[in-house]
């Protein structure tokens, strides 16, 4: 049985789909599973045992379809809702095509699955992908999956950090951006305040992470922290981010792909939530702590706040500091200079 899984396109969503991929591996234990993924998320799957091959989705849909036709897949499980995902599988001659009947693509699917309505399944996004498998008859019940874990190599992470000029022994990870959403960003000066204080208390360095589009924001935060900080925005591949996040004492972040990466590699993670709902898209990790101040207009899902950004500005640095200290103590004990992490 040759099974194609069309992966979702963004890092956070890709991590939240991991429980579904593990179930697909269980169902097709003796099959050959290929994950078709956009190049920027492909590294997420290469170390995992739920697939036999990762096929980068690059070039036009016609070239992608020709490659699928050449390989002769028996079944395609389409995790994204997009029309393009179904069209490529159809053009690629995949015999059975399973996906939610959304985005006008019902006619391209052999198994058009009705999407769940609000309240029919648990709110968290990971269950949305699992429910597709249940409704398609591949699994009987939704499994327990409170923790999502990915493989990472902290020693390789420390080596990467040293290559970028850090000592790499005790590092605080900071991710002040949030792709395509100003509203999800806690004020950068508050990241500066938290990271500066923790670096001083723990004799630690600070690695500021982000995409290349967030390099200017990351540089602003790194400059505010001072010599202890290093701007790594745009410098890490996804594989390097997995390893370097695993090497951090703690990871302080907004609701972002970096949040899901840090949580999935088992790093104590402190997340500031505002316009989005942690019950739906929060980190699936017992080592993660969500910080938010309830306000009447949250969650609104807006990308830009139309009023005063109160959901984020009312989160005090002292609250995040306390959560970071507690998170590190829970895992490592006190992270002061005379203790090893």
Buried (B, 14 or more C-beta within 10 A) or exposed (E): EBBBBBBBBBBBBBBBBBBBBBBBBEBBEEBBBBBBBBEBBBBBBBEBEBBEEBBBBEEEBEEBBBBBEEBEBBBBBBBBBBEBBBBBBBBBBBEBBBBBBBBEBBEBBBBBBEBBEEEEBBBBBBBBBBBBBBBBEBBEEBBEBEBBBBEBBBEBBBBBBEEBEBEBBBBBBBBBBBBEBBBBBBBBEBBBBBBBBBBEBBBBBBBBBBBEEBBEBBBBBBEBBEEBBBBBBEBBEBBBBBBBBBBBBBBBBBBBBBBBBBBBBBBBBBBBBBBBBBEBBBBBBEBBBBBBBEBEBBBBEBEEBEEEBBBBBBBEBEBBBBBBBEBBEEBBEEBEEEEEB
